[in-house]
Amino acid sequence: MSALPKIAVAEAPDLFGSEQAALTAARAVLAGGGDYQRALGELAGHYERLLRESRRLVQRSDRAERSMNQLASQLAYRASHDALTGALNRAAVIEQANRCLAKQDTVLVVLDIDHFKQVNDSFGHPAGDAVIQSVVRCLRQLLGAQAVIGRVGGEEFSVVWPGLDLQQGMQLGERIRAAIAAGDCPPPLARPVTVSVGVSWSARGSTFEQAYSRADQALYRAKRGGRNAVCAAD
Ligand SMILES: Nc1nc2c(ncn2[C@@H]2O[C@H](COP(=O)(O)OP(=O)(O)OP(=O)(O)O)[C@@H](O)[C@H]2O)c(=O)[nH]1
């Protein structure tokens, strides 16, 4: 069997060739004597340049790290928030609710805009979008920035509130219903919309699916009962 031909591997150029040469020359002077001043001068020149370049590289890498961090937090925000309203998206609501339920009893309020299809049909999809945004704005104003407000479907929203009992949950649901019914939506609607609300209370250790399915059944009863109403889960 014939020997395999040797493949020439190109060596990467030494990025610090001239600095290395100056260092070698300085070492030689140090070991055997010679033109100290010249060797030191060359070394100092290279050292200064290296410092300058290093500073520039460190600044550049700091800038790159800052923009990577910004990008990472933007991506994390987009992955957990609804683009139209800035509310938590469904996956983030599930995560937050399960986290709350693992620690304590929790109330889940689910609300759905009444006759929303008519808004879209009468005023167009962009007006419908503005109504969705106004509902979330109203929830934020009413409940504060710390409240866990989510958009769990097209025109369906949720509020997760740990530590409340069912009666307090019903009061919360009623405050939400009343506040939305009292506020005007942006033009061309320029009148209030209403929401139907379902409220469930779940003991610590329950899952989001259990809490949601009971709140959703209550919401369904609120719709069937005539809308613009709050119902508690059995
Ligand atoms: N503008 C807009 N409309 C949406 C969005 N997501 C869902 N929808 C609309 O929401 C409407 C929901 O209609 P339905 O489920 O029939 O409910 P509804 O008309 O609100 O009636 P009820 O819930 O029974 O009171 C549909 O017309 C969807 O197209 C969205 O992001 N923007």
The ligand as a MOL file (V3000), in Angstrom:
LIG
                    3D

  0  0  0     0  0            999 V3000
M  V30 BEGIN CTAB
M  V30 COUNTS 32 34 0 0 0
M  V30 BEGIN ATOM
M  V30 1 N -59.1370 42.9350 16.1390 0
M  V30 2 C -58.8060 41.7320 16.6390 0
M  V30 3 N -59.7550 40.7630 16.6900 0
M  V30 4 C -59.4260 39.5780 17.2070 0
M  V30 5 C -58.1330 39.2840 17.6680 0
M  V30 6 N -58.1160 38.0130 18.1290 0
M  V30 7 C -59.3550 37.5280 17.9630 0
M  V30 8 N -60.1750 38.4560 17.4000 0
M  V30 9 C -61.5820 38.3730 17.0560 0
M  V30 10 O -62.3660 38.2120 18.2110 0
M  V30 11 C -63.6460 37.7420 17.8010 0
M  V30 12 C -64.1800 36.7860 18.8340 0
M  V30 13 O -65.4550 36.5130 18.4830 0
M  V30 14 P -66.3490 35.4600 19.2440 0
M  V30 15 O -65.5130 34.3780 19.8420 0
M  V30 16 O -67.4280 35.0590 18.3050 0
M  V30 17 O -66.9380 36.1990 20.4540 0
M  V30 18 P -67.7260 37.5470 20.6230 0
M  V30 19 O -68.1980 38.1660 19.3350 0
M  V30 20 O -66.8840 38.4060 21.4750 0
M  V30 21 O -68.9920 37.0670 21.3840 0
M  V30 22 P -69.1080 36.6690 22.8980 0
M  V30 23 O -67.7270 36.3020 23.3920 0
M  V30 24 O -70.0010 35.4990 22.9030 0
M  V30 25 O -69.6640 37.8390 23.6100 0
M  V30 26 C -63.4560 37.0980 16.4340 0
M  V30 27 O -64.1130 37.8860 15.4730 0
M  V30 28 C -61.9410 37.1660 16.2170 0
M  V30 29 O -61.6070 37.4140 14.8580 0
M  V30 30 C -57.1440 40.3170 17.5740 0
M  V30 31 O -55.9680 40.1740 17.9610 0
M  V30 32 N -57.5290 41.5150 17.0590 0
M  V30 END ATOM
M  V30 BEGIN BOND
M  V30 1 1 1 2
M  V30 2 2 2 3
M  V30 3 1 2 32
M  V30 4 1 3 4
M  V30 5 2 4 5
M  V30 6 1 4 8
M  V30 7 1 5 6
M  V30 8 1 5 30
M  V30 9 2 6 7
M  V30 10 1 7 8
M  V30 11 1 8 9
M  V30 12 1 9 10
M  V30 13 1 9 28
M  V30 14 1 10 11
M  V30 15 1 11 12
M  V30 16 1 11 26
M  V30 17 1 12 13
M  V30 18 1 13 14
M  V30 19 2 14 15
M  V30 20 1 14 16
M  V30 21 1 14 17
M  V30 22 1 17 18
M  V30 23 2 18 19
M  V30 24 1 18 20
M  V30 25 1 18 21
M  V30 26 1 21 22
M  V30 27 2 22 23
M  V30 28 1 22 24
M  V30 29 1 22 25
M  V30 30 1 26 27
M  V30 31 1 26 28
M  V30 32 1 28 29
M  V30 33 2 30 31
M  V30 34 1 30 32
M  V30 END BOND
M  V30 END CTAB
M  END
